[in-house]
Amino acid sequence: MNDYSDCLNRMFNLRRFGIKLGLDTIGSILNDLGNPQNKFATIHIAGTNGKGSIASALSEILIKAGYKTGLYTSPHLVKFNERIKVNNVDITDERVVALYEAVSSSGDSEREATFFEATTAMALYEFSNQNVDIAIIETGMGGRLDATNILNPAISVITNISVEHQAYLGDTIEEIAFEKGGIIKENTPVVVGTRQDSVNEVIKKIAKEKNATLYHMGLNFESIKQSTQIFKYNGINSNWEDFKTGLSGDHQIDNSALTLATCELLIEKGYKLNEEDIRFGLLNNKWPGRLEVVSEAPLIILDGAHNDNAAFELANFLKNDLKDRHITLVVGILDDKSYSSMLASLLEACDSVILTQPVIERSLPPESLKPFAEKYVNDIVMIKSVSEAVDYAIKNAKDAICIAGSLYVAGEAKIALMEMEI
């Protein structure tokens, strides 16, 4: 076993510690490493959906403008290294090993770091070592006690909020909003895309307590769809016509509005971002596993669609953009998701389904999904292996194939498709 493989085994073994919310452990690690998080500017992004799309768009824009840019997202689809990028390039296997060795030998906390804590510390240490100008950091879960909340960002972004991770974040959407709103910092502007009145009240209260200026989509800025992927932006200080996002789906127009509002605030802070850079970055943004077309013949679309909101947005895309196609859904869902409502959304847009199961402890067996699938379609096949399910779909689907339900399913499917050279 080589050093990289051994390192990954040790890192993934940290998952046995589960999820521990709090900042003491990562604070101790980063203190030993010289507090690298304080050596570059950051944009901190929380929310239920859209974090990665917005983070990658901001990264593309800042790189085009000439800034050395770090990007930290999760989870990865194919390879761990995807989580930590500098100027949109994954870190090398050698750097993964070196970073983990540095992080694992740091800190004096009473407990060992979790997988996410170690990974976050690795990213922040690497961005410091690489002397990035700015880094875009996506939360893992929640916000207030998320390991990434060790940051003091230039700008905070909260994309949207729906009920998720109740075991950790609270039973009500207001409790979850309080946790995600925990990324708001003193005197730090925050860009927000939440829509529910009760959620907005929670966010406004936190922002007022922190003296943080709030920029709310629909109030301080908005995007208006003009045609497929093209929109008009009415902003905080700017009005831009005929902007185009490189990502598919109407929801990406809202994500683009949040991205552009963040760019406006960066410009206010002295960052040299011109309209050409912003247009280029938004148009050239690519975010794997989110309405990603991996094949045209047959048409194969990958989309994580790992919660209610994401499943609803994917279903809308399938109904509107592929309304004349016979769609076979390959789907696997984790046991902490609202699988019945997710299936309801997705299967209303599909004609047949292959139920599968990603290789992760929290995944549901196909047999658990079948009773719910039977309410919507008659053509049901159960294949536990994702790679075998994808192979079966390619050989038997009548037309288009959509692979969804979990980013873990999307990742395993992507690997299988690469091995098939599709």
LUMFI-781364 format. One record per atom (N, C-alpha, C): residue in one letter; y, x, z. Coordinates in steps of 0.001 Angstrom, whole numbers, padded with zeros to 6 digits, always signed. Layout:
// residues N
aYXZ...
// end
This chain:
// residues 422
m-001201+000852+000000m+000000+000000+000000m+001246+000884+000000n+002184+000622-000927n+003380+001455-000973n+004377+001052+000099d+005427+001868+000239d+006399+001640+001312d+007071+000273+001188y+007394-000115-000050y+008074-001395-000261y+007183-002566+000144s+005948-002564-000303s+005020-003644+000050s+004802-003714+001553d+004640-002554+002172d+004447-002509+003623d+005681-003037+004337c+006852-002671+003830c+008110-003142+004431c+008208-004659+004336l+007910-005231+003171l+007971-006677+003014l+006984-007374+003940n+005789-006813+004083n+004806-007412+004993n+005338-007453+006415r+005980-006370+006832r+006541-006342+008187r+007690-007346+008327m+008513-007434+007292m+009635-008366+007334m+009154-009812+007376f+008241-010160+006471f+007750-011538+006431f+006983-011889+007695n+006427-010885+008359n+005727-011126+009620n+006689-011559+010724l+007985-011254+010543l+008978-011686+011527l+009094-013198+011570r+008592-013875+010527r+008666-015332+010507r+007847-015962+011627r+006941-015188+012208r+006154-015746+013321r+007042-016058+014523f+008256-015470+014556f+009190-015760+015647f+009944-017063+015396g+009746-017638+014213g+010391-018903+013895g+011880-018754+013688i+012599-019842+013924i+014051-019880+013741i+014708-019901+015116k+015560-018924+015369k+016280-018830+016638k+017772-018825+016331l+018459-019887+016703l+019893-019959+016448l+020665-019267+017568g+021656-018487+017198g+022453-017752+018176g+022906-016430+017589l+023927-015825+018195l+024539-014633+017620l+024307-013366+018431d+023654-013458+019590d+023488-012281+020442d+022650-011196+019780t+021527-011583+019186t+020622-010585+018616t+021254-009882+017424i+021790-010643+016477i+022398-009986+015318i+023655-009220+015725g+024369-009726+016728g+025539-009007+017210g+025175-007640+017753s+024057-007566+018473s+023595-006297+019020s+023176-005333+017917i+022477-005843+016918i+022045-005004+015793i+023255-004442+015051l+024187-005321+014713l+025355-004896+013937l+026241-003949+014730n+026312-004136+016034n+027090-003226+016878n+026524-001814+016792d+025188-001698+016840d+024541-000388+016720d+024779+000245+015348l+024952-000600+014340l+025163-000104+012980l+026642+000139+012676g+027495-000016+013678g+028917+000244+013491g+029710-000954+013012n+029176-002151+013262n+029827-003407+012852n+030277-003376+011384p+029307-003239+010485p+029633-003151+009059p+030329-004387+008519q+030111-005540+009147q+030699-006798+008663q+032216-006802+008733n+032784-005866+009486n+034240-005817+009625n+034901-004874+008614k+034116-004299+007718k+034632-003271+006811k+034916-003776+005400f+034782-005075+005189f+035089-005659+003886f+035453-007122+004095a+036140-007691+003130a+036517-009103+003205a+035311-009979+002866t+035302-011203+003384t+034190-012114+003105t+034692-013531+002841i+033875-014261+002085i+033998-015708+001944i+032713-016288+002493h+032809-017210+003437h+031641-017743+004140h+031413-019183+003692i+030192-019482+003238i+029907-020794+002659i+028783-021497+003409a+029050-022718+003880a+028043-023562+004520a+027971-024885+003759g+026982-025713+004111g+026846-027015+003478g+025399-027323+003171t+025151-028546+002747t+023782-028972+002466t+023340-028557+001070n+024174-028789+000075n+023850-028447-001310n+025025-027741-001965g+024719-026929-002963g+025758-026294-003764g+026217-024933-003302k+025712-024459-002155k+026175-023169-001628k+025941-022038-002631g+024719-021973-003145g+024379-020878-004056g+025138-020948-005358s+025308-022156-005906s+026037-022315-007166s+027482-021847-007020i+028109-022212-005910i+029497-021824-005663i+029587-020324-005385a+028666-019818-004584a+028674-018391-004249a+028511-017530-005497s+027569-017901-006364s+027340-017093-007565s+028519-017187-008528a+029166-018363-008605a+030347-018506-009456a+031486-017621-008961l+031732-017643-007662l+032778-016793-007091l+032484-015325-007332s+031227-014951-007217s+030832-013570-007474s+031147-013174-008913e+030777-014028-009867e+031044-013744-011284e+032544-013593-011537i+033332-014464-010943i+034781-014432-011142i+035386-013149-010570l+035007-012805-009364l+035562-011614-008711l+035146-010335-009427i+033905-010302-009900i+033449-009127-010659i+034270-008985-011941k+034471-010109-012648k+035255-010075-013888k+036674-009589-013610a+037200-009923-012444a+038565-009518-012090a+038642-008066-011624g+037486-007393-011532g+037487-005977-011195g+037190-005636-009753y+036765-006623-008963y+036456-006367-007561y+034966-006063-007389k+034658-005051-006619k+033262-004764-006286k+032803-005822-005291t+031789-006577-005671t+031479-007820-004965t+030041-007863-004481g+029868-008191-003201g+028540-008422-002642g+028218-009903-002659l+026934-010226-002753l+026484-011618-002750l+025209-011718-001933y+025227-012570-000916y+024067-012768-000047y+023692-014245-000041t+022502-014551-000547t+022028-015927-000638t+020567-016001-000201s+020086-017213-000010s+018676-017417+000332s+018272-018846-000041p+016954-019071-000266p+015897-018052-000314p+015864-017393-001679h+014969-016441-001871h+014767-015871-003199h+013729-016704-003940l+013725-016590-005261l+012744-017316-006062l+011519-016461-006363v+011753-015263-006878v+010643-014414-007321v+010482-013187-006440k+011581-012512-006124k+011497-011245-005394k+012571-011199-004312f+012207-010656-003161f+013117-010601-002013f+014470-010012-002380n+014486-008990-003214n+015707-008255-003548n+016803-009148-004094e+016436-010337-004635e+017435-011271-005175e+018447-011704-004123r+018073-011643-002863r+018938-012138-001795r+020200-011297-001615i+020130-010025-001957i+021230-009094-001703i+021622-008447-003026k+022815-008745-003505k+023285-008229-004789k+024638-007549-004619v+024860-006520-005407v+026182-005907-005526v+026549-005922-006998n+027692-006524-007302n+028109-006739-008691n+026995-007388-009511n+026365-008366-008885n+025337-009201-009502n+024063-008448-009859v+023838-007295-009251v+022613-006520-009462v+021820-006516-008153d+020539-006907-008230d+019688-006895-007042d+019587-005486-006473i+019508-005379-005159i+019289-004068-004572i+017891-003568-004939t+017702-002265-004905t+016434-001655-005308t+015394-001765-004198d+014150-001552-004566d+013062-001532-003577d+013332-000469-002514e+013826+000686-002949e+014088+001784-002026e+015150+001402-001002r+016177+000661-001451r+017226+000243-000529r+016700-000798+000459v+015812-001679+000001v+015214-002655+000916v+014526-001921+002063v+013738-000910+001740v+013020-000151+002767v+014003+000542+003699a+014982+001231+003131a+015945+001978+003949a+016743+001053+004861l+017164-000077+004323l+017949-001020+005118l+017129-001614+006252y+015872-001965+005954y+015050-002555+007007y+014773-001536+008113e+014529-000297+007716e+014294+000741+008723e+015518+000888+009635a+016709+000857+009043a+017934+000983+009841a+018106-000205+010779v+017868-001417+010266v+018056-002628+011064v+016999-002748+012150s+015752-002448+011833s+014663-002622+012798s+014737-001638+013960s+015469-000544+013751s+015607+000438+014839s+016930+000278+015583s+017644-000808+015302s+018944-001040+015937s+018890-002255+016854g+019831-002298+017784g+019943-003452+018685g+019123-003267+019941d+019561-003944+020984d+018843-003870+022261d+018677-005264+022860s+018522-006246+021982s+018368-007625+022439s+017044-007798+023175e+016991-008864+023992e+015766-009159+024735e+014634-009624+023822r+014967-010094+022633r+013930-010535+021694r+014082-009821+020360e+012994-009753+019603e+013020-009150+018281e+013742-010083+017318a+014385-009487+016326a+015116-010276+015345a+014178-011162+014537t+014657-012325+014149t+013916-013174+013221t+014074-012605+011811f+013315-013156+010884f+013400-012735+009488f+014818-012885+008958f+015446-014025+009214f+016777-014263+008664f+017817-013371+009321e+017691-013135+010617e+018627-012229+011297e+018532-010829+010717a+017308-010345+010529a+017117-008999+009973a+017675-008923+008556t+017397-009946+007758t+017863-009961+006371t+019387-009989+006306t+020006-010789+007151t+021468-010867+007182t+022078-009522+007562a+021518-008887+008575a+022024-007571+008984a+021855-006547+007862m+020737-006617+007147m+020511-005719+006012m+021583-005897+004944a+021904-007154+004637a+022907-007426+003607a+024271-006889+004011l+024685-007175+005231l+026004-006736+005683l+026093-005217+005747y+025016-004568+006160y+024984-003098+006226y+025050-002500+004820e+024342-003117+003881e+024366-002616+002509e+025748-002784+001877f+026381-003923+002109f+027701-004132+001531f+028702-003106+002072s+028557-002757+003336s+029418-001721+003911s+029109-000364+003279n+027829-000037+003154n+027440+001240+002544n+027920+001357+001102q+027935+000223+000405q+028354+000218-001003q+029865+000102-001172n+030581-000013-000058n+032046-000115-000089n+032526-001255-000985v+031915-002432-000806v+032366-003572-001592v+033776-003966-001159d+034485-004578-002097d+035821-005090-001766d+035719-006420-001032i+034754-007219-001426i+034597-008557-000865i+033147-008984-001030a+032660-009808-000121a+031291-010324-000210a+031298-011828+000015i+030465-012519-000739i+030291-013955-000566i+028993-014153+000183i+029075-014816+001327i+027939-014934+002244i+027591-016403+002434e+026348-016737+002149e+025846-018105+002302e+025127-018235+003638t+025390-019300+004370t+024669-019535+005620t+023193-019816+005331g+022364-019611+006355g+020958-019963+006220g+020723-021404+006643m+021136-021731+007842m+020977-023085+008377m+022161-023394+009287g+022743-024533+009100g+023836-024921+009991g+025065-024072+009765g+025585-023488+010824g+026799-022702+010718g+027194-022089+012044r+027425-022926+013038r+027953-022461+014322r+027113-021341+014928l+025798-021508+014935l+024911-020515+015531l+024071-019780+014485d+024420-019949+013210d+023741-019238+012140d+024075-017752+012234a+023105-016899+011910a+023315-015456+012027a+024516-014973+011228t+024823-015644+010122t+025967-015226+009305t+027306-015511+009966n+027314-016314+011031n+028584-016699+011642n+029173-015598+012512i+028605-014419+012411i+029184-013237+013041i+030441-012793+012288l+030650-013395+011121l+031756-013004+010242l+033104-013539+010704n+034159-012839+010282n+035526-013349+010355n+036046-013391+008925p+035757-014480+008202p+036017-014497+006765p+037486-014693+006409a+037790-014382+005154a+039123-014670+004627a+039263-016154+004353i+038174-016775+003906i+038140-018201+003586i+036777-018753+003967s+036761-019952+004535s+035508-020667+004797s+035383-021808+003797v+034154-022099+003391v+033890-023189+002448v+032763-024048+003004i+032967-025350+003047i+031909-026290+003430i+031711-027222+002245t+030558-027153+001616t+030345-027853+000348t+030209-029357+000547n+029216-029790+001228n+028941-031198+001525n+027978-031231+002692i+027782-032378+003283i+026914-032465+004459i+026083-033733+004380s+024782-033573+004545s+023886-034715+004702s+022891-034386+005798v+022066-035347+006145v+021133-035160+007261v+020025-034201+006836e+019866-033110+007594e+018820-032127+007341e+018603-031297+008603h+017427-030704+008714h+017091-029795+009822h+017441-030402+011192q+017079-031679+011370q+017462-032356+012604q+016934-031667+013854a+015782-031024+013749a+015201-030357+014918a+016097-029241+015438y+016953-028716+014570y+017820-027599+014956y+019299-027984+015023l+019715-028936+014179l+021141-029203+014032l+021605-030506+014659g+020682-031391+015025g+021074-032658+015631g+020537-033842+014862d+020488-034980+015519d+019891-036176+014934d+020847-036968+014050t+022140-036841+014286t+023107-037639+013527t+023886-036752+012568i+024467-037363+011561i+025243-036591+010591i+026492-036000+011230e+027012-036658+012266e+028177-036117+012973e+027806-034844+013741e+026619-034848+014344e+026158-033641+015047e+025937-032499+014070i+025367-032822+012925i+025131-031804+011901i+026462-031285+011361a+027424-032169+011174a+028754-031760+010724a+029409-030808+011726f+029215-031072+013022f+029761-030190+014054f+029176-028788+013930e+027855-028714+013672e+027211-027406+013535e+027698-026676+012296k+027758-027361+011178k+028204-026709+009935k+029694-026381+009999g+030464-027238+010667g+031887-026962+010842g+032148-025774+011744g+031114-025279+012385g+031256-024112+013258g+031628-022834+012536i+031566-022836+011187i+031997-021627+010465i+033518-021557+010355i+034214-022647+010709i+035684-022637+010647i+036211-021688+011723k+037096-020782+011333k+037619-019768+012256k+039115-019955+012485e+039598-019337+013525e+041014-019423+013884e+041901-018974+012716n+042883-019809+012390n+043904-019467+011400n+043329-019061+010046t+042165-019604+009717t+041490-019258+008467t+041376-020500+007594p+041857-020468+006353p+041791-021657+005500p+040352-022071+005221v+040133-023374+005089v+038788-023886+004821v+038843-024889+003677v+037971-024690+002705v+037841-025570+001545v+036651-026482+001787v+036844-027794+001633v+035824-028759+002052v+035544-029779+000951g+034253-030079+000765g+033853-031070-000227g+033133-032258+000354t+033214-032446+001672t+032531-033568+002318t+033223-034884+001973r+032429-035993+001989r+032966-037284+001563r+032933-038360+002654q+031965-038291+003577q+031804-039361+004559q+032953-039335+005578d+033477-040491+005898d+034605-040583+006828d+034275-039956+008180s+033092-040261+008712s+032734-039745+010041s+032600-038224+010034v+032080-037679+008928v+031972-036225+008786v+033356-035606+008667n+034209-036225+007870n+035562-035694+007682n+036341-035651+008992e+036125-036652+009836e+036804-036661+011134e+036362-035485+011992v+035071-035175+011965v+034553-034029+012732v+035166-032735+012214i+035177-032567+010896i+035706-031343+010299i+037197-031205+010580k+037945-032306+010468k+039386-032258+010718k+039688-031877+012175k+038875-032394+013076k+039083-032079+014500k+038872-030596+014763i+037798-030037+014205i+037522-028607+014398i+038645-027772+013789a+039062-028127+012570a+040119-027370+011891a+041422-027403+012697k+041733-028571+013270k+042958-028684+014068k+042872-027806+015305e+041713-027813+015973e+041527-026992+017175e+041643-025502+016859k+041228-025118+015642k+041244-023707+015247k+042527-023327+014496n+043432-024291+014351n+044659-024042+013586n+044326-023534+012183a+043277-024095+011618a+042813-023700+010288a+043287-024725+009262t+043958-024270+008235t+044461-025182+007209t+043292-025710+006383l+043251-027031+006243l+042140-027710+005574l+042552-028119+004161y+041726-027758+003180y+041947-028151+001788y+040751-028998+001365h+040981-030288+001199h+039886-031238+001031h+039815-031752-000405m+038617-031673-000996m+038423-032195-002347m+038688-033698-002363g+039435-034138-003347g+039810-035542-003435g+041142-035830-002804l+041629-034901-001976l+042925-035057-001322l+043889-033960-001762n+043441-032693-001648n+044287-031561-002013n+043978-031002-003398f+042827-031321-003919f+042437-030873-005253f+041312-031772-005737e+041086-031787-007060e+040014-032606-007617e+039624-032094-009002s+038439-032487-009434s+038004-032207-010788s+037727-033537-011487i+038096-033643-012751i+037903-034871-013515i+037089-034527-014757k+035915-035128-014869k+035045-034837-016001k+035695-035276-017309q+035657-034373-018305q+036164-034693-019637q+035020-034936-020621s+033990-034090-020539s+032765-034269-021325s+031682-033433-020647t+030523-033304-021253t+029417-032587-020620t+029836-031182-020211q+029799-030920-018902q+030111-029621-018303q+031579-029211-018445i+032413-030064-019019i+033832-029741-019203i+034679-030670-018341f+035693-030117-017693f+036485-030915-016760f+037920-030419-016685k+038752-031281-016150k+040134-030946-015832k+040229-030727-014333y+040978-029689-013935y+041140-029379-012516y+042593-029595-012098n+042781-030509-011164n+044086-030714-010542n+044036-030041-009180g+044729-028907-009064g+044510-028067-007911g+045601-028062-006869i+045466-027131-005953i+046405-026960-004849i+047765-026532-005392n+047725-025551-006302n+048949-025049-006915n+048891-025050-008439s+047706-025238-008996s+047519-025095-010439s+046837-026326-011032n+047118-026586-012292n+046427-027622-013050n+045859-026971-014306w+044534-027031-014465w+043862-026362-015565w+043064-027372-016384e+043177-027277-017683e+042478-028181-018602e+041276-027482-019227d+040307-028290-019640d+039188-027828-020458d+038446-026643-019847f+038219-026685-018535f+037358-025695-017893f+035904-026107-018116k+035018-025133-018236k+033608-025426-018461k+032753-024634-017500t+031788-025309-016891t+030828-024637-016026t+029563-024307-016803g+029009-023147-016520g+027771-022741-017182g+026538-023402-016613l+026692-024172-015528l+025561-024837-014887l+025532-026312-015271s+024335-026840-015445s+024163-028225-015878s+024222-029200-014709g+024558-030456-015023g+024594-031516-014021g+026016-031862-013619d+026294-033164-013484d+027641-033597-013107d+028065-033056-011744h+027095-032858-010836h+027442-032343-009507h+028057-030950-009578q+027773-030220-010674q+028345-028882-010789q+029841-028930-011076i+030346-030063-011513i+031795-030191-011696i+032490-030224-010336d+031873-030913-009355d+032404-030881-007988d+032293-029474-007400n+031149-028833-007613n+030989-027458-007131n+032043-026542-007741s+032342-026765-009015s+033364-025952-009686s+034741-026174-009073a+035043-027414-008691a+036326-027692-008044a+036461-026906-006750l+035402-026855-005955l+035420-026082-004711l+035595-024595-005005t+034942-024134-006074t+035085-022737-006492t+036527-022433-006876l+037134-023308-007665l+038501-023071-008135l+039511-023150-006995a+039306-024077-006064a+040201-024148-004904a+040136-022849-004096t+038915-022307-003955t+038750-021033-003249t+039466-019915-003993c+039394-019931-005329c+040108-018931-006131c+041619-019037-005921e+042115-020260-005851e+043556-020443-005623e+043983-019816-004293l+043163-019990-003269l+043490-019421-001958l+043383-017905-001974l+042419-017382-002745l+042325-015924-002890l+043582-015371-003557i+044079-016081-004563i+045310-015664-005241i+046473-015659-004254e+046546-016687-003394e+047591-016727-002365e+047506-015526-001431k+046285-015029-001228k+046081-013880-000335k+046297-012545-001041g+046659-012603-002314g+046985-011368-003018g+045937-010868-003990y+044816-011585-004122y+043795-011169-005084y+044298-011452-006498k+044058-010510-007383k+044550-010635-008760k+043470-011310-009611l+043500-012635-009611l+042577-013428-010412l+043400-014203-011427n+043238-013897-012702n+043983-014671-013697n+043090-015772-014256e+043714-016675-014987e+042983-017840-015498e+041823-017421-016398e+042016-016377-017186e+040953-015899-018082e+039727-015441-017293d+039953-014692-016204d+038847-014235-015361d+038088-015427-014770i+038855-016418-014321i+038243-017575-013675i+037432-018382-014679r+037996-018609-015854r+037270-019322-016909r+035973-018594-017269f+036078-017292-017451f+034920-016490-017843f+033824-016558-016789g+034204-016343-015523g+033217-016339-014453g+032517-017669-014291l+033279-018750-014401l+032698-020084-014252l+031741-020389-015404l+032133-020032-016617l+031314-020324-017795l+030046-019483-017810n+030117-018254-017332n+028982-017339-017400n+028132-017331-016143n+028431-018236-015248n+027642-018324-014026n+026222-018803-014327k+025258-018096-013783k+023847-018477-013906k+023261-018531-012492w+022513-019588-012214w+021924-019709-010882w+020488-020204-011042p+019514-019282-011029p+018117-019625-011326p+017565-020706-010400g+016716-021537-010976g+016048-022564-010176g+016869-023805-009946r+018037-023894-010583r+018878-025088-010472r+019161-025597-011880l+018452-026651-012272l+018526-027180-013632l+018447-026050-014653e+017504-025164-014414e+017313-024003-015279e+016311-024346-016387v+016762-024250-017614v+015866-024464-018754v+015152-023150-019039v+013850-023105-018773v+013088-021871-018952v+012322-021860-020266s+012259-023006-020935s+011607-023096-022234s+012163-024299-022982e+012319-024133-024278e+012789-025238-025121e+011631-025971-025790a+010530-025237-026038a+009373-025849-026714a+008080-025333-026066p+007508-026106-025133p+007997-027397-024654p+009229-027239-023759l+009974-028309-023605l+011126-028288-022711l+010626-028244-021272i+010982-027162-020563i+010590-027004-019154i+011849-026727-018343i+012086-027568-017350i+013260-027437-016491i+012800-027147-015065l+013395-026127-014463l+013138-025784-013060l+014329-026215-012215d+014065-026950-011146d+015134-027295-010220d+014543-027451-008818g+015052-026661-007878g+014517-026721-006511g+014515-028126-005936a+015628-028852-006101a+015746-030245-005634a+015021-030444-004312h+015457-029703-003291h+014691-029598-002053h+015142-030539-000945n+016021-031491-001250n+016389-032505-000257n+016856-033762-000980d+017226-034781-000217d+017587-036079-000802d+018711-035966-001831n+019791-035292-001450n+020938-035187-002352n+020579-034474-003647a+019856-033359-003512a+019495-032578-004687a+018538-033357-005582a+017599-034091-004972a+016668-034911-005757a+017421-036017-006488f+018399-036615-005829f+019205-037670-006440f+019992-037140-007642e+020589-035949-007491e+021362-035361-008583e+020453-034991-009753l+019272-034444-009452l+018329-034108-010514l+017881-035366-011250a+017582-036421-010497a+017150-037679-011119a+018234-038230-012042n+019485-038141-011624n+020589-038600-012472n+020643-037814-013781f+020456-036515-013663f+020455-035680-014870f+019321-036088-015810l+018126-036281-015255l+016983-036652-016090l+017193-038011-016752k+017743-038956-015982k+017971-040303-016526k+019034-040314-017618n+020053-039509-017452n+021179-039546-018380n+021011-038598-019564d+020585-037374-019278d+020524-036360-020328d+019177-036313-021040l+018143-036833-020393l+016808-036829-021014l+016241-038246-021059k+017113-039217-021237k+016701-040617-021111k+015696-041049-022170d+015643-040349-023304d+014712-040728-024370d+013457-039858-024376r+013278-039047-023323r+012131-038137-023273r+011062-038666-022310h+009808-038352-022616h+008699-038615-021688h+008620-037409-020767i+008872-037625-019480i+008988-036507-018529i+007787-036467-017597t+007146-035305-017534t+006096-035051-016547t+006710-034250-015403l+006590-034752-014196l+007130-034078-013017l+006030-033283-012330v+006273-031994-012104v+005416-031168-011253v+006170-031007-009940v+005605-031523-008845v+006385-031580-007616v+005564-031179-006393g+006209-030424-005515g+005664-030080-004211g+006801-030127-003210i+006538-030600-001995i+007604-030835-001019i+007177-030304+000351l+008128-029810+001122l+007843-029307+002466l+007853-030444+003475d+007176-030226+004602d+006974-031316+005560d+008201-031663+006384d+009282-030851+006274d+010500-031183+007020d+011527-031893+006130k+011090-032341+004962k+011984-033034+004038k+011657-034520+003984s+012601-035309+003487s+012395-036759+003341s+011630-037012+002049y+010334-036713+002093y+009559-036699+000850y+009448-038074+000202s+009432-039139+000991s+009308-040469+000388s+010547-040812-000432s+011728-040557+000099s+012954-040868-000642s+013170-039883-001786m+012753-038631-001605m+012856-037661-002698m+011977-038084-003868l+010748-038507-003571l+009847-038969-004629l+010384-040231-005293a+010968-041108-004499a+011538-042336-005057a+012597-042010-006103s+013489-041077-005793s+014533-040694-006751s+013932-040058-007990l+013071-039076-007793l+012559-038299-008918l+011637-039100-009824l+010742-039884-009216l+009742-040571-010031l+010313-041754-010806e+011442-042271-010376e+012102-043314-011165e+012582-042777-012508a+012709-041453-012597a+013183-040835-013839a+012036-040219-014648c+010814-040302-014140c+009684-039628-014778c+008568-040613-015133d+007685-040184-016023d+006607-041052-016514d+005248-040689-015928s+005087-039437-015535s+003827-038983-014948s+004133-037881-013949v+003181-037603-013074v+003439-036616-012027v+002190-035793-011744i+002422-034506-011491i+001379-033603-011007i+001814-033164-009618l+001052-033558-008618l+001375-033224-007233l+000749-031878-006897t+001549-030980-006312t+001067-029640-006018t+001569-029186-004651q+001289-027930-004290q+001603-027452-002939q+001928-025957-002966p+003170-025569-002634p+003507-024145-002599p+002821-023437-001438v+002712-022132-001553v+002036-021337-000529v+003022-021025+000595i+003218-021975+001471i+004042-021809+002662i+003520-022799+003697e+003542-022391+004946e+002925-023197+006008e+003482-024616+006080r+004738-024798+005759r+005395-026096+005921r+005186-027037+004732s+004381-026648+003770s+004219-027489+002577s+003224-028615+002816l+003498-029746+002164l+002634-030922+002282l+001508-030859+001252p+000283-031235+001632p-000803-031298+000651p-000571-032443-000324p-001051-032317-001564p-000863-033380-002555p-001359-034740-002082e-002420-034744-001276e-002990-036000-000785e-001990-036790+000060s-001085-036085+000727s-000077-036765+001544s+001003-037409+000689l+001240-036836-000487l+002281-037350-001370l+001785-038497-002250k+000476-038534-002492k-000064-039483-003467k+000258-040945-003143p+000100-041417-001880p+000394-042832-001601p+001817-043249-001962f+002760-042317-001854f+004151-042623-002195f+004356-042567-003707a+003680-041606-004356a+003810-041483-005811a+003249-042708-006518e+002192-043295-005952e+001535-044451-006576e+002458-045670-006672k+003515-045689-005883k+004451-046813-005928k+005307-046788-007197y+005348-045631-007879y+006297-045478-008983y+005648-045154-010327v+004526-044423-010310v+003864-044074-011568v+002355-044273-011435n+001712-044495-012562n+000252-044636-012576n-000451-043338-012940d+000229-042518-013733d-000366-041271-014217d-000127-040169-013183i-001115-039968-012313i-000987-039012-011209i-002150-038025-011242v-001839-036737-011157v-002843-035682-011063v-002512-034841-009833m-003517-034401-009096m-003307-033538-007936m-003929-032169-008205i-003103-031125-008152i-003561-029744-008335i-002864-028899-007278k-003600-028382-006345k-002995-027722-005191k-002220-026459-005568s-002759-025648-006461s-002098-024400-006861s-000930-024692-007801v+000251-024155-007479v+001421-024365-008331v+001196-023775-009716s+000655-022570-009792s+000445-021937-011092s-000530-022739-011944e-001586-023279-011324e-002548-024100-012072e-001926-025433-012480a-001042-025967-011627a-000357-027213-011953a+000564-027031-013156v+001262-025898-013188v+002153-025596-014307v+001341-025422-015594d+000245-024693-015496d-000617-024482-016662d-001152-025815-017194y-001566-026682-016274y-002084-028005-016674y-000986-028819-017361a+000216-028757-016806a+001327-029516-017377a+001612-029068-018803i+001631-027767-019017i+001922-027241-020356i+000857-027682-021361k-000374-027725-020911k-001472-028081-021816k-001595-029589-022037n-001085-030397-021113n-001342-031831-021179n-000105-032730-021247a+001058-032205-020944a+002262-033048-020953a+002558-033557-022353k+003016-034793-022437k+003322-035400-023734k+004655-034913-024294d+005545-034465-023399d+006880-034079-023874d+007494-033069-022912a+008522-033484-022175a+009260-032572-021297a+008584-032427-019934i+008820-031265-019302i+008265-030973-017982i+009401-030611-017041c+009415-031222-015871c+010377-030879-014825c+009605-030428-013598i+009950-029256-013071i+009278-028698-011896i+010280-028699-010752a+009933-029371-009638a+010945-029601-008604a+010313-029844-007236g+011189-030157-006255g+010753-030561-004922g+010935-029516-003848s+011020-028241-004267s+011169-027156-003307s+011525-025888-004065l+012375-025067-003489l+012670-023781-004115l+011441-022883-004102y+010528-023127-003171y+009287-022352-003149y+008406-022729-004341v+008380-024019-004684v+007662-024458-005883v+008311-023839-007120a+009643-023888-007191a+010351-023319-008333a+010057-021832-008474g+010020-021121-007355g+009744-019691-007393g+008338-019378-007875e+007338-020094-007329e+005958-019860-007764e+005781-020236-009232a+006442-021302-009644a+006363-021723-011047a+006999-020678-011954k+008113-020115-011517k+008803-019104-012327k+007913-017879-012525i+007230-017472-011467i+006303-016342-011578i+005178-016679-012557a+004606-017882-012425a+003519-018297-013314a+003978-018316-014771l+005167-018825-015018l+005700-018892-016383l+005964-017503-016947m+006410-016584-016096m+006618-015204-016539m+005285-014578-016928e+004252-014840-016137e+002924-014279-016445e+002354-014887-017726m+002734-016152-018013m+002300-016797-019263m+003174-016374-020449e+004250-015592-020120e+005217-015145-021118e+005909-016314-021810i+006249-017308-020977i+007010-018472-021466i+008462-018352-021023
// end
